[in-house]
């Protein structure tokens, strides 16, 4: 019997699970895993994780003191909850977990550095080495400069929301450990911009972008790893077979595992080394100039930061609500709050499109039960084990 696509992919690429759901990680046993606020928001509303949420909230409340507001406690709890889920994940996987810095600090170099140090300290208190943690930072110039400082301190970084070659080169020159170019979101932008409904996988703009970055890195001997992210279909994944790492949602991992077909290697460092590629040096002026000339990268970076910030605010609201329930001695409510849905339904039409969601694609795909590209309150409720009422 021929090996599955997933088995073959693992022979040439490190497979990472794009989920905060510990059970999904146990099922697919990836080497690494990554989390962010929208993933944690989904996982935090699953009954099997209530204990983690409640313990983290009560400890944050005790440490914050009697004068702290529920919002302040919720913010502190989020920071700790990310580490709590990270610890659980590290009990399962052999490799690293990515833990995200508050997206609202994406243009704050010093704030990013301070928060990253705090996250690493929390992991250290539980006996977890910095070698097993990647600090996830948005690929703004300020974020890249923060990562440069952190890397020199031995704190390894995963630069996310990366859409352009200029971002990738700046990350490599800063000595960043890993970058996460967003394949599917690049495709989304081009489909909307050109009006095309489909792109063959080998012409997919996101695939072409990651291929260009990979070849550039291998040509010039950069150690920064390339981890393709945000996939729309398994064709995008198979076209990037051979990439250093790929972070894949449970839904697409299952499809790869169920599909038997030959999987040729598409990205190869030996082939890249012989390519004719011009070397660029990207300082701040060059970075900002190239960024301004790349409307896709500019729009998607801004959109992504807003999306992750929104996901964080929704999680903080959820945690603040749970803190009230705990203070009143109530059991965990089995439905999420209506305002969690409203936070994403920007035009108030009763549905959340992928563009409105702005959070993690893995969560959107898992919740989109009928695969129509938009989420209803019922799908949100079903996906989170919850029941939403129409506004």
SULGICOR-V721851 format. One record per pair of residues at least 12 apart in sequence whose C-alpha atoms are under 6 Angstrom apart, sorted by the first residue. I is the first residue (numbers start at 1). J is the second residue. Records with the same first field share a line. If there is no record, write none. Layout:
I->J, J
This chain:
4->257, 259, 260
5->256, 259, 260
6->256, 257
12->242
13->242, 243, 244, 245
14->245
15->30, 245, 246
16->30, 32, 33, 246, 247
17->30, 33, 247, 248
18->34, 247, 248, 249
20->35, 39, 40
21->43
31->93, 94, 95
32->95, 96, 97
33->97
34->97, 98
36->100
37->311, 312
38->311, 359
41->315
57->77
60->73, 77
61->73
70->320
71->320
74->316, 319, 320
96->132, 133
97->133
98->133, 134, 135, 136
99->135, 136
100->135, 136
101->136, 137
103->305, 308, 309
104->309
106->138, 143
107->142
109->142, 143, 146
113->146
134->156, 157, 158
135->157, 158
136->157, 158, 159
137->159, 160
138->159, 160, 161
139->159, 160, 161, 162
148->174
156->177
157->176, 177
158->178, 179
159->179
160->180
161->301
162->181
163->181, 297
164->297
166->287
170->282
172->224
176->224
177->224
178->224, 225, 226
179->226, 227
180->227, 228, 229
181->228, 229
182->229, 230
183->206, 229, 230, 231
184->230, 231, 232
186->206
187->205, 206
201->235, 236
215->272
218->269, 272
219->272, 273
226->244
227->245, 246
228->246
229->247
230->361
240->266
241->265, 266
242->265, 267
243->267
249->362
307->358, 359
308->359
314->340
334->386
335->386, 387
336->386
344->356, 357
351->375, 376
352->374, 375
353->374
367->379, 383
